[in-house]
Amino acid sequence: MLDLPRMQRIRLSAWPKAQSFIARVFLTPNYGFLPGVRIDLEGLENLPDEPVIYAMNHTDRYNYWPFQYALWRERRRFTATWVKGKYYQNAFVGKFMELTNNIPTVSRGYLISRDFIDAVGRPPTDEEYAELRRAVEGDGRVPEHVPREILESPRDMLGRPFDPSRERYAEAVNALFRAMMKRFVELNLEAFELGLDVLVFPQGTRSKRLSKGHIGLAQIALHSGRKIVPVGCSGSDVCYPGSSPIAKRGHVIYRIGKPLTDEEIAPFRIDEPFSPFTPEAEREHRERFQGLVDLVMDRIEALVDEPYKRSETGESEGTRGVSRFV
Protein backbone atom coordinates (compact mmCIF):
# COMPACT_ATOMS: atom_id res chain seq x y z
CA MET A 1 0.00 0.00 0.00
CA LEU A 2 1.13 3.55 -0.63
CA ASP A 3 1.32 5.47 2.62
CA LEU A 4 3.51 8.16 4.17
CA PRO A 5 6.23 5.78 5.45
CA ARG A 6 6.52 4.15 2.03
CA MET A 7 6.85 7.52 0.31
CA GLN A 8 9.67 8.37 2.70
CA ARG A 9 11.44 5.05 2.02
CA ILE A 10 11.53 5.37 -1.77
CA ARG A 11 14.99 5.85 -3.24
CA LEU A 12 15.77 6.57 -6.89
CA SER A 13 18.84 5.42 -8.79
CA ALA A 14 20.83 7.15 -11.53
CA TRP A 15 21.37 3.74 -13.16
CA PRO A 16 18.36 1.60 -12.17
CA LYS A 17 19.51 -2.01 -12.39
CA ALA A 18 15.95 -3.32 -12.45
CA GLN A 19 15.08 -1.23 -15.51
CA SER A 20 18.19 -2.49 -17.32
CA PHE A 21 17.47 -6.10 -16.34
CA ILE A 22 13.86 -5.97 -17.55
CA ALA A 23 14.94 -4.30 -20.79
CA ARG A 24 17.51 -7.00 -21.54
CA VAL A 25 15.71 -10.11 -20.30
CA PHE A 26 12.05 -9.35 -20.98
CA LEU A 27 11.55 -6.45 -23.39
CA THR A 28 14.34 -7.24 -25.84
CA PRO A 29 12.90 -10.65 -26.83
CA ASN A 30 9.29 -9.41 -26.61
CA TYR A 31 9.92 -6.41 -28.85
CA GLY A 32 12.55 -8.13 -30.98
CA PHE A 33 10.83 -11.34 -32.07
CA LEU A 34 8.28 -12.65 -29.53
CA PRO A 35 6.16 -11.53 -31.35
CA GLY A 36 8.00 -8.34 -32.33
CA VAL A 37 7.17 -4.65 -31.91
CA ARG A 38 8.48 -1.94 -34.19
CA ILE A 39 9.31 1.17 -32.17
CA ASP A 40 10.03 4.45 -33.93
CA LEU A 41 11.44 7.42 -32.04
CA GLU A 42 11.03 10.55 -34.13
CA GLY A 43 12.59 13.83 -33.05
CA LEU A 44 15.47 12.56 -30.93
CA GLU A 45 17.39 15.61 -32.11
CA ASN A 46 14.99 17.74 -30.04
CA LEU A 47 16.25 16.32 -26.73
CA PRO A 48 18.55 18.67 -24.83
CA ASP A 49 21.57 17.24 -23.06
CA GLU A 50 20.05 17.68 -19.60
CA PRO A 51 17.24 16.09 -17.56
CA VAL A 52 13.80 17.06 -18.84
CA ILE A 53 10.13 16.46 -18.14
CA TYR A 54 8.45 14.35 -20.83
CA ALA A 55 4.74 15.09 -21.17
CA MET A 56 3.04 12.19 -22.99
CA ASN A 57 -0.49 11.06 -23.78
CA HIS A 58 -1.60 7.95 -21.87
CA THR A 59 -3.26 5.50 -24.27
CA ASP A 60 -2.86 2.27 -22.30
CA ARG A 61 -1.41 0.71 -19.17
CA TYR A 62 2.11 0.20 -20.56
CA ASN A 63 2.64 2.86 -23.20
CA TYR A 64 5.69 4.20 -21.39
CA TRP A 65 7.56 0.87 -21.63
CA PRO A 66 8.45 1.00 -25.36
CA PHE A 67 9.42 4.65 -24.90
CA GLN A 68 11.73 3.90 -21.98
CA TYR A 69 13.17 0.92 -23.83
CA ALA A 70 13.90 2.91 -26.99
CA LEU A 71 15.47 5.79 -25.04
CA TRP A 72 17.67 3.29 -23.22
CA ARG A 73 18.72 1.65 -26.48
CA GLU A 74 19.30 4.88 -28.40
CA ARG A 75 20.63 7.29 -25.78
CA ARG A 76 21.12 5.35 -22.52
CA ARG A 77 18.70 7.76 -20.85
CA PHE A 78 16.72 6.56 -17.87
CA THR A 79 13.40 7.91 -16.64
CA ALA A 80 11.44 8.18 -13.43
CA THR A 81 7.75 7.85 -14.27
CA TRP A 82 4.75 9.18 -12.36
CA VAL A 83 2.45 6.27 -11.51
CA LYS A 84 -0.82 6.07 -9.60
CA GLY A 85 -0.76 5.29 -5.91
CA LYS A 86 -3.31 2.50 -6.31
CA TYR A 87 -0.73 0.30 -8.05
CA TYR A 88 1.13 -0.04 -4.76
CA GLN A 89 -1.81 -1.87 -3.20
CA ASN A 90 -0.49 -5.19 -4.52
CA ALA A 91 2.72 -6.14 -2.68
CA PHE A 92 4.47 -7.54 -5.76
CA VAL A 93 3.47 -4.69 -8.07
CA GLY A 94 4.38 -2.13 -5.41
CA LYS A 95 7.87 -3.58 -5.03
CA PHE A 96 8.26 -3.71 -8.81
CA MET A 97 7.33 -0.02 -9.00
CA GLU A 98 9.93 0.87 -6.39
CA LEU A 99 12.71 -1.13 -8.06
CA THR A 100 12.04 0.40 -11.48
CA ASN A 101 12.45 4.04 -10.45
CA ASN A 102 8.81 5.11 -10.47
CA ILE A 103 7.45 8.07 -8.49
CA PRO A 104 4.01 7.42 -6.98
CA THR A 105 1.56 10.26 -7.41
CA VAL A 106 -0.63 11.16 -4.48
CA SER A 107 -4.10 12.60 -4.88
CA ARG A 108 -6.70 13.66 -2.36
CA GLY A 109 -8.99 11.18 -4.10
CA TYR A 110 -6.61 8.32 -3.33
CA LEU A 111 -6.23 9.33 0.33
CA ILE A 112 -9.98 9.70 0.85
CA SER A 113 -10.81 6.40 -0.86
CA ARG A 114 -8.00 4.35 0.71
CA ASP A 115 -8.69 5.65 4.23
CA PHE A 116 -12.42 4.97 3.77
CA ILE A 117 -11.67 1.33 2.93
CA ASP A 118 -9.39 1.01 5.96
CA ALA A 119 -11.98 2.55 8.30
CA VAL A 120 -15.24 1.13 6.94
CA GLY A 121 -14.13 -2.03 5.16
CA ARG A 122 -15.48 -1.14 1.73
CA PRO A 123 -14.89 1.50 -0.95
CA PRO A 124 -16.99 4.65 -0.71
CA THR A 125 -19.91 5.09 -3.05
CA ASP A 126 -19.55 7.86 -5.59
CA GLU A 127 -21.93 9.98 -3.49
CA GLU A 128 -19.97 9.37 -0.28
CA TYR A 129 -16.73 10.16 -2.04
CA ALA A 130 -18.13 13.38 -3.48
CA GLU A 131 -19.32 14.52 -0.04
CA LEU A 132 -15.96 13.78 1.58
CA ARG A 133 -14.08 15.47 -1.25
CA ARG A 134 -16.21 18.60 -0.83
CA ALA A 135 -15.50 18.56 2.90
CA VAL A 136 -11.75 18.20 2.39
CA GLU A 137 -11.62 21.00 -0.17
CA GLY A 138 -14.24 23.16 1.54
CA ASP A 139 -15.43 23.94 5.04
CA GLY A 140 -14.85 20.47 6.50
CA ARG A 141 -18.52 19.70 7.18
CA VAL A 142 -19.62 16.13 6.38
CA PRO A 143 -23.32 15.15 5.93
CA GLU A 144 -24.92 12.80 8.46
CA HIS A 145 -25.36 9.91 6.01
CA VAL A 146 -21.59 9.42 5.65
CA PRO A 147 -20.45 6.58 8.00
CA ARG A 148 -19.60 8.02 11.41
CA GLU A 149 -16.45 5.93 11.85
CA ILE A 150 -14.85 8.05 9.16
CA LEU A 151 -15.17 11.09 11.41
CA GLU A 152 -15.08 9.59 14.90
CA SER A 153 -12.70 6.58 14.90
CA PRO A 154 -9.09 7.23 15.97
CA ARG A 155 -6.76 5.43 13.58
CA ASP A 156 -3.55 5.35 11.63
CA MET A 157 -4.45 7.32 8.50
CA LEU A 158 -1.95 6.00 5.94
CA GLY A 159 0.97 6.51 8.27
CA ARG A 160 -0.26 9.61 10.10
CA PRO A 161 -2.16 9.35 13.41
CA PHE A 162 -5.71 10.70 13.32
CA ASP A 163 -7.27 11.69 16.65
CA PRO A 164 -10.79 13.10 16.15
CA SER A 165 -10.61 14.79 19.55
CA ARG A 166 -7.74 16.95 18.32
CA GLU A 167 -8.56 17.65 14.67
CA ARG A 168 -11.35 17.29 12.16
CA TYR A 169 -11.34 14.68 9.42
CA ALA A 170 -10.74 17.24 6.66
CA GLU A 171 -7.81 18.73 8.56
CA ALA A 172 -6.24 15.28 8.93
CA VAL A 173 -6.60 14.44 5.23
CA ASN A 174 -5.12 17.77 4.20
CA ALA A 175 -2.20 17.41 6.62
CA LEU A 176 -1.50 13.91 5.28
CA PHE A 177 -1.70 15.19 1.70
CA ARG A 178 0.76 18.00 2.44
CA ALA A 179 3.25 15.59 4.02
CA MET A 180 3.08 13.08 1.16
CA MET A 181 3.24 15.74 -1.53
CA LYS A 182 6.27 17.31 0.14
CA ARG A 183 8.05 13.99 -0.35
CA PHE A 184 6.66 13.69 -3.89
CA VAL A 185 8.23 17.03 -4.82
CA GLU A 186 11.51 15.99 -3.20
CA LEU A 187 11.58 12.79 -5.27
CA ASN A 188 11.13 14.74 -8.50
CA LEU A 189 13.97 17.10 -7.61
CA GLU A 190 16.14 14.13 -6.63
CA ALA A 191 15.43 12.54 -10.02
CA PHE A 192 16.73 15.60 -11.85
CA GLU A 193 19.82 15.78 -9.61
CA LEU A 194 20.57 12.13 -10.48
CA GLY A 195 20.39 12.94 -14.19
CA LEU A 196 17.05 11.19 -14.71
CA ASP A 197 14.32 12.41 -17.01
CA VAL A 198 10.83 12.50 -15.48
CA LEU A 199 7.90 11.11 -17.48
CA VAL A 200 4.43 12.51 -16.80
CA PHE A 201 0.99 11.70 -18.20
CA PRO A 202 -0.77 15.07 -17.78
CA GLN A 203 -4.23 13.67 -18.55
CA GLY A 204 -3.91 11.23 -15.63
CA THR A 205 -6.37 8.45 -16.41
CA ARG A 206 -5.72 6.28 -19.45
CA SER A 207 -7.68 7.28 -22.54
CA LYS A 208 -7.06 6.51 -26.21
CA ARG A 209 -8.14 10.02 -27.13
CA LEU A 210 -6.35 12.97 -25.64
CA SER A 211 -8.23 14.77 -22.88
CA LYS A 212 -7.79 17.74 -20.56
CA GLY A 213 -4.54 17.83 -18.61
CA HIS A 214 -4.16 18.20 -14.85
CA ILE A 215 -2.09 20.92 -13.24
CA GLY A 216 0.51 18.73 -11.48
CA LEU A 217 2.86 18.83 -14.47
CA ALA A 218 2.86 22.63 -14.49
CA GLN A 219 3.55 22.86 -10.77
CA ILE A 220 6.62 20.63 -10.96
CA ALA A 221 7.89 22.31 -14.14
CA LEU A 222 7.53 25.86 -12.83
CA HIS A 223 8.95 24.93 -9.43
CA SER A 224 11.96 23.01 -10.78
CA GLY A 225 12.65 25.14 -13.85
CA ARG A 226 13.13 21.99 -15.95
CA LYS A 227 12.21 21.98 -19.64
CA ILE A 228 8.99 20.34 -20.79
CA VAL A 229 9.31 18.07 -23.83
CA PRO A 230 5.96 17.04 -25.40
CA VAL A 231 5.76 13.47 -26.68
CA GLY A 232 2.97 11.99 -28.81
CA CYS A 233 2.42 8.23 -28.60
CA SER A 234 0.47 6.40 -31.33
CA GLY A 235 -0.06 2.65 -31.64
CA SER A 236 0.86 1.38 -28.18
CA ASP A 237 -2.75 0.53 -27.34
CA VAL A 238 -2.70 -2.05 -30.16
CA CYS A 239 0.33 -3.74 -28.60
CA TYR A 240 -1.09 -3.49 -25.08
CA PRO A 241 -4.88 -3.85 -25.41
CA GLY A 242 -5.43 -5.09 -21.86
CA SER A 243 -3.66 -5.70 -18.58
CA SER A 244 -1.04 -8.17 -19.86
CA PRO A 245 2.53 -6.81 -19.81
CA ILE A 246 3.41 -8.97 -22.83
CA ALA A 247 3.14 -6.84 -25.96
CA LYS A 248 1.34 -8.07 -29.05
CA ARG A 249 2.81 -7.48 -32.50
CA GLY A 250 2.46 -3.87 -33.57
CA HIS A 251 4.06 -0.57 -34.49
CA VAL A 252 4.47 2.23 -31.94
CA ILE A 253 5.47 5.74 -32.96
CA TYR A 254 6.77 8.28 -30.46
CA ARG A 255 7.11 11.79 -31.83
CA ILE A 256 9.29 13.94 -29.61
CA GLY A 257 8.54 17.62 -29.96
CA LYS A 258 10.78 20.57 -29.29
CA PRO A 259 10.99 21.69 -25.65
CA LEU A 260 8.69 24.55 -24.75
CA THR A 261 10.66 27.77 -25.05
CA ASP A 262 11.14 30.41 -22.37
CA GLU A 263 8.95 32.71 -24.46
CA GLU A 264 6.12 30.18 -24.50
CA ILE A 265 6.33 29.63 -20.76
CA ALA A 266 6.76 33.33 -19.86
CA PRO A 267 3.00 34.11 -19.52
CA PHE A 268 2.69 31.35 -16.92
CA ARG A 269 5.89 31.88 -14.97
CA ILE A 270 5.58 32.64 -11.25
CA ASP A 271 8.23 35.04 -10.02
CA GLU A 272 7.83 34.57 -6.28
CA PRO A 273 8.67 31.25 -4.53
CA PHE A 274 5.73 28.88 -4.09
CA SER A 275 5.16 25.44 -2.60
CA PRO A 276 3.73 23.05 -5.21
CA PHE A 277 0.53 21.14 -4.48
CA THR A 278 -0.50 23.34 -1.57
CA PRO A 279 -3.98 24.90 -1.34
CA GLU A 280 -2.33 28.32 -1.31
CA ALA A 281 -0.41 27.75 -4.55
CA GLU A 282 -3.37 26.18 -6.32
CA ARG A 283 -5.70 28.96 -5.19
CA GLU A 284 -3.37 31.79 -6.22
CA HIS A 285 -1.87 30.31 -9.40
CA ARG A 286 -4.36 27.76 -10.74
CA GLU A 287 -5.08 29.83 -13.85
CA ARG A 288 -1.38 29.90 -14.76
CA PHE A 289 -0.93 26.20 -13.98
CA GLN A 290 -3.89 25.26 -16.15
CA GLY A 291 -2.83 27.61 -18.94
CA LEU A 292 0.59 25.99 -19.15
CA VAL A 293 -0.87 22.47 -19.13
CA ASP A 294 -3.38 23.43 -21.83
CA LEU A 295 -0.49 24.62 -24.00
CA VAL A 296 1.35 21.33 -23.42
CA MET A 297 -1.74 19.31 -24.36
CA ASP A 298 -2.04 21.30 -27.60
CA ARG A 299 1.57 20.46 -28.38
CA ILE A 300 0.98 16.76 -27.69
CA GLU A 301 -2.09 16.73 -29.93
CA ALA A 302 0.02 17.93 -32.85
CA LEU A 303 2.29 14.89 -32.36
CA VAL A 304 -0.28 12.05 -32.34
CA ASP A 305 -2.14 10.29 -35.16
CA GLU A 306 -5.78 11.15 -35.82
CA PRO A 307 -7.37 8.35 -33.71
CA TYR A 308 -5.58 9.71 -30.63
CA LYS A 309 -6.49 13.37 -30.96
CA ARG A 310 -9.16 14.96 -28.80
CA SER A 311 -12.75 13.97 -29.42
CA GLU A 312 -15.34 16.64 -30.18
CA THR A 313 -16.22 16.86 -26.48
CA GLY A 314 -12.61 16.63 -25.29
CA GLU A 315 -13.72 14.21 -22.58
CA SER A 316 -11.59 11.33 -21.33
CA GLU A 317 -12.56 7.79 -22.32
CA GLY A 318 -10.93 6.44 -19.18
CA THR A 319 -12.13 5.20 -15.81
CA ARG A 320 -14.45 7.40 -13.78
CA GLY A 321 -15.54 7.46 -10.15
CA VAL A 322 -13.82 5.97 -7.12
CA SER A 323 -12.29 3.15 -9.18
CA ARG A 324 -9.75 5.72 -10.45
CA PHE A 325 -8.14 5.64 -7.02
CA VAL A 326 -8.44 2.11 -5.61
C-alpha positions as CSV (number, residue, x, y, z in Angstrom):
1,M,0.0,0.0,0.0
2,L,1.1,3.6,-0.6
3,D,1.3,5.5,2.6
4,L,3.5,8.2,4.2
5,P,6.2,5.8,5.5
6,R,6.5,4.2,2.0
7,M,6.9,7.5,0.3
8,Q,9.7,8.4,2.7
9,R,11.4,5.0,2.0
10,I,11.5,5.4,-1.8
11,R,15.0,5.9,-3.2
12,L,15.8,6.6,-6.9
13,S,18.8,5.4,-8.8
14,A,20.8,7.1,-11.5
15,W,21.4,3.7,-13.2
16,P,18.4,1.6,-12.2
17,K,19.5,-2.0,-12.4
18,A,15.9,-3.3,-12.4
19,Q,15.1,-1.2,-15.5
20,S,18.2,-2.5,-17.3
21,F,17.5,-6.1,-16.3
22,I,13.9,-6.0,-17.5
23,A,14.9,-4.3,-20.8
24,R,17.5,-7.0,-21.5
25,V,15.7,-10.1,-20.3
26,F,12.0,-9.3,-21.0
27,L,11.5,-6.4,-23.4
28,T,14.3,-7.2,-25.8
29,P,12.9,-10.7,-26.8
30,N,9.3,-9.4,-26.6
31,Y,9.9,-6.4,-28.9
32,G,12.6,-8.1,-31.0
33,F,10.8,-11.3,-32.1
34,L,8.3,-12.6,-29.5
35,P,6.2,-11.5,-31.4
36,G,8.0,-8.3,-32.3
37,V,7.2,-4.7,-31.9
38,R,8.5,-1.9,-34.2
39,I,9.3,1.2,-32.2
40,D,10.0,4.5,-33.9
41,L,11.4,7.4,-32.0
42,E,11.0,10.5,-34.1
43,G,12.6,13.8,-33.1
44,L,15.5,12.6,-30.9
45,E,17.4,15.6,-32.1
46,N,15.0,17.7,-30.0
47,L,16.2,16.3,-26.7
48,P,18.6,18.7,-24.8
49,D,21.6,17.2,-23.1
50,E,20.0,17.7,-19.6
51,P,17.2,16.1,-17.6
52,V,13.8,17.1,-18.8
53,I,10.1,16.5,-18.1
54,Y,8.5,14.4,-20.8
55,A,4.7,15.1,-21.2
56,M,3.0,12.2,-23.0
57,N,-0.5,11.1,-23.8
58,H,-1.6,8.0,-21.9
59,T,-3.3,5.5,-24.3
60,D,-2.9,2.3,-22.3
61,R,-1.4,0.7,-19.2
62,Y,2.1,0.2,-20.6
63,N,2.6,2.9,-23.2
64,Y,5.7,4.2,-21.4
65,W,7.6,0.9,-21.6
66,P,8.4,1.0,-25.4
67,F,9.4,4.7,-24.9
68,Q,11.7,3.9,-22.0
69,Y,13.2,0.9,-23.8
70,A,13.9,2.9,-27.0
71,L,15.5,5.8,-25.0
72,W,17.7,3.3,-23.2
73,R,18.7,1.6,-26.5
74,E,19.3,4.9,-28.4
75,R,20.6,7.3,-25.8
76,R,21.1,5.3,-22.5
77,R,18.7,7.8,-20.9
78,F,16.7,6.6,-17.9
79,T,13.4,7.9,-16.6
80,A,11.4,8.2,-13.4
81,T,7.7,7.9,-14.3
82,W,4.7,9.2,-12.4
83,V,2.4,6.3,-11.5
84,K,-0.8,6.1,-9.6
85,G,-0.8,5.3,-5.9
86,K,-3.3,2.5,-6.3
87,Y,-0.7,0.3,-8.1
88,Y,1.1,0.0,-4.8
89,Q,-1.8,-1.9,-3.2
90,N,-0.5,-5.2,-4.5
91,A,2.7,-6.1,-2.7
92,F,4.5,-7.5,-5.8
93,V,3.5,-4.7,-8.1
94,G,4.4,-2.1,-5.4
95,K,7.9,-3.6,-5.0
96,F,8.3,-3.7,-8.8
97,M,7.3,0.0,-9.0
98,E,9.9,0.9,-6.4
99,L,12.7,-1.1,-8.1
100,T,12.0,0.4,-11.5
101,N,12.4,4.0,-10.4
102,N,8.8,5.1,-10.5
103,I,7.5,8.1,-8.5
104,P,4.0,7.4,-7.0
105,T,1.6,10.3,-7.4
106,V,-0.6,11.2,-4.5
107,S,-4.1,12.6,-4.9
108,R,-6.7,13.7,-2.4
109,G,-9.0,11.2,-4.1
110,Y,-6.6,8.3,-3.3
111,L,-6.2,9.3,0.3
112,I,-10.0,9.7,0.9
113,S,-10.8,6.4,-0.9
114,R,-8.0,4.4,0.7
115,D,-8.7,5.6,4.2
116,F,-12.4,5.0,3.8
117,I,-11.7,1.3,2.9
118,D,-9.4,1.0,6.0
119,A,-12.0,2.6,8.3
120,V,-15.2,1.1,6.9
121,G,-14.1,-2.0,5.2
122,R,-15.5,-1.1,1.7
123,P,-14.9,1.5,-1.0
124,P,-17.0,4.6,-0.7
125,T,-19.9,5.1,-3.0
126,D,-19.5,7.9,-5.6
127,E,-21.9,10.0,-3.5
128,E,-20.0,9.4,-0.3
129,Y,-16.7,10.2,-2.0
130,A,-18.1,13.4,-3.5
131,E,-19.3,14.5,0.0
132,L,-16.0,13.8,1.6
133,R,-14.1,15.5,-1.3
134,R,-16.2,18.6,-0.8
135,A,-15.5,18.6,2.9
136,V,-11.8,18.2,2.4
137,E,-11.6,21.0,-0.2
138,G,-14.2,23.2,1.5
139,D,-15.4,23.9,5.0
140,G,-14.9,20.5,6.5
141,R,-18.5,19.7,7.2
142,V,-19.6,16.1,6.4
143,P,-23.3,15.1,5.9
144,E,-24.9,12.8,8.5
145,H,-25.4,9.9,6.0
146,V,-21.6,9.4,5.7
147,P,-20.5,6.6,8.0
148,R,-19.6,8.0,11.4
149,E,-16.5,5.9,11.8
150,I,-14.8,8.1,9.2
151,L,-15.2,11.1,11.4
152,E,-15.1,9.6,14.9
153,S,-12.7,6.6,14.9
154,P,-9.1,7.2,16.0
155,R,-6.8,5.4,13.6
156,D,-3.6,5.4,11.6
157,M,-4.4,7.3,8.5
158,L,-2.0,6.0,5.9
159,G,1.0,6.5,8.3
160,R,-0.3,9.6,10.1
161,P,-2.2,9.3,13.4
162,F,-5.7,10.7,13.3
163,D,-7.3,11.7,16.6
164,P,-10.8,13.1,16.1
165,S,-10.6,14.8,19.6
166,R,-7.7,16.9,18.3
167,E,-8.6,17.7,14.7
168,R,-11.3,17.3,12.2
169,Y,-11.3,14.7,9.4
170,A,-10.7,17.2,6.7
171,E,-7.8,18.7,8.6
172,A,-6.2,15.3,8.9
173,V,-6.6,14.4,5.2
174,N,-5.1,17.8,4.2
175,A,-2.2,17.4,6.6
176,L,-1.5,13.9,5.3
177,F,-1.7,15.2,1.7
178,R,0.8,18.0,2.4
179,A,3.2,15.6,4.0
180,M,3.1,13.1,1.2
181,M,3.2,15.7,-1.5
182,K,6.3,17.3,0.1
183,R,8.1,14.0,-0.3
184,F,6.7,13.7,-3.9
185,V,8.2,17.0,-4.8
186,E,11.5,16.0,-3.2
187,L,11.6,12.8,-5.3
188,N,11.1,14.7,-8.5
189,L,14.0,17.1,-7.6
190,E,16.1,14.1,-6.6
191,A,15.4,12.5,-10.0
192,F,16.7,15.6,-11.8
193,E,19.8,15.8,-9.6
194,L,20.6,12.1,-10.5
195,G,20.4,12.9,-14.2
196,L,17.1,11.2,-14.7
197,D,14.3,12.4,-17.0
198,V,10.8,12.5,-15.5
199,L,7.9,11.1,-17.5
200,V,4.4,12.5,-16.8
201,F,1.0,11.7,-18.2
202,P,-0.8,15.1,-17.8
203,Q,-4.2,13.7,-18.5
204,G,-3.9,11.2,-15.6
205,T,-6.4,8.5,-16.4
206,R,-5.7,6.3,-19.5
207,S,-7.7,7.3,-22.5
208,K,-7.1,6.5,-26.2
209,R,-8.1,10.0,-27.1
210,L,-6.4,13.0,-25.6
211,S,-8.2,14.8,-22.9
212,K,-7.8,17.7,-20.6
213,G,-4.5,17.8,-18.6
214,H,-4.2,18.2,-14.9
215,I,-2.1,20.9,-13.2
216,G,0.5,18.7,-11.5
217,L,2.9,18.8,-14.5
218,A,2.9,22.6,-14.5
219,Q,3.5,22.9,-10.8
220,I,6.6,20.6,-11.0
221,A,7.9,22.3,-14.1
222,L,7.5,25.9,-12.8
223,H,9.0,24.9,-9.4
224,S,12.0,23.0,-10.8
225,G,12.7,25.1,-13.9
226,R,13.1,22.0,-16.0
227,K,12.2,22.0,-19.6
228,I,9.0,20.3,-20.8
229,V,9.3,18.1,-23.8
230,P,6.0,17.0,-25.4
231,V,5.8,13.5,-26.7
232,G,3.0,12.0,-28.8
233,C,2.4,8.2,-28.6
234,S,0.5,6.4,-31.3
235,G,-0.1,2.6,-31.6
236,S,0.9,1.4,-28.2
237,D,-2.8,0.5,-27.3
238,V,-2.7,-2.1,-30.2
239,C,0.3,-3.7,-28.6
240,Y,-1.1,-3.5,-25.1
241,P,-4.9,-3.8,-25.4
242,G,-5.4,-5.1,-21.9
243,S,-3.7,-5.7,-18.6
244,S,-1.0,-8.2,-19.9
245,P,2.5,-6.8,-19.8
246,I,3.4,-9.0,-22.8
247,A,3.1,-6.8,-26.0
248,K,1.3,-8.1,-29.1
249,R,2.8,-7.5,-32.5
250,G,2.5,-3.9,-33.6
251,H,4.1,-0.6,-34.5
252,V,4.5,2.2,-31.9
253,I,5.5,5.7,-33.0
254,Y,6.8,8.3,-30.5
255,R,7.1,11.8,-31.8
256,I,9.3,13.9,-29.6
257,G,8.5,17.6,-30.0
258,K,10.8,20.6,-29.3
259,P,11.0,21.7,-25.6
260,L,8.7,24.5,-24.7
261,T,10.7,27.8,-25.0
262,D,11.1,30.4,-22.4
263,E,9.0,32.7,-24.5
264,E,6.1,30.2,-24.5
265,I,6.3,29.6,-20.8
266,A,6.8,33.3,-19.9
267,P,3.0,34.1,-19.5
268,F,2.7,31.3,-16.9
269,R,5.9,31.9,-15.0
270,I,5.6,32.6,-11.3
271,D,8.2,35.0,-10.0
272,E,7.8,34.6,-6.3
273,P,8.7,31.3,-4.5
274,F,5.7,28.9,-4.1
275,S,5.2,25.4,-2.6
276,P,3.7,23.1,-5.2
277,F,0.5,21.1,-4.5
278,T,-0.5,23.3,-1.6
279,P,-4.0,24.9,-1.3
280,E,-2.3,28.3,-1.3
281,A,-0.4,27.8,-4.5
282,E,-3.4,26.2,-6.3
283,R,-5.7,29.0,-5.2
284,E,-3.4,31.8,-6.2
285,H,-1.9,30.3,-9.4
286,R,-4.4,27.8,-10.7
287,E,-5.1,29.8,-13.8
288,R,-1.4,29.9,-14.8
289,F,-0.9,26.2,-14.0
290,Q,-3.9,25.3,-16.2
291,G,-2.8,27.6,-18.9
292,L,0.6,26.0,-19.2
293,V,-0.9,22.5,-19.1
294,D,-3.4,23.4,-21.8
295,L,-0.5,24.6,-24.0
296,V,1.3,21.3,-23.4
297,M,-1.7,19.3,-24.4
298,D,-2.0,21.3,-27.6
299,R,1.6,20.5,-28.4
300,I,1.0,16.8,-27.7
301,E,-2.1,16.7,-29.9
302,A,0.0,17.9,-32.8
303,L,2.3,14.9,-32.4
304,V,-0.3,12.1,-32.3
305,D,-2.1,10.3,-35.2
306,E,-5.8,11.2,-35.8
307,P,-7.4,8.4,-33.7
308,Y,-5.6,9.7,-30.6
309,K,-6.5,13.4,-31.0
310,R,-9.2,15.0,-28.8
311,S,-12.8,14.0,-29.4
312,E,-15.3,16.6,-30.2
313,T,-16.2,16.9,-26.5
314,G,-12.6,16.6,-25.3
315,E,-13.7,14.2,-22.6
316,S,-11.6,11.3,-21.3
317,E,-12.6,7.8,-22.3
318,G,-10.9,6.4,-19.2
319,T,-12.1,5.2,-15.8
320,R,-14.5,7.4,-13.8
321,G,-15.5,7.5,-10.2
322,V,-13.8,6.0,-7.1
323,S,-12.3,3.2,-9.2
324,R,-9.8,5.7,-10.5
325,F,-8.1,5.6,-7.0
326,V,-8.4,2.1,-5.6
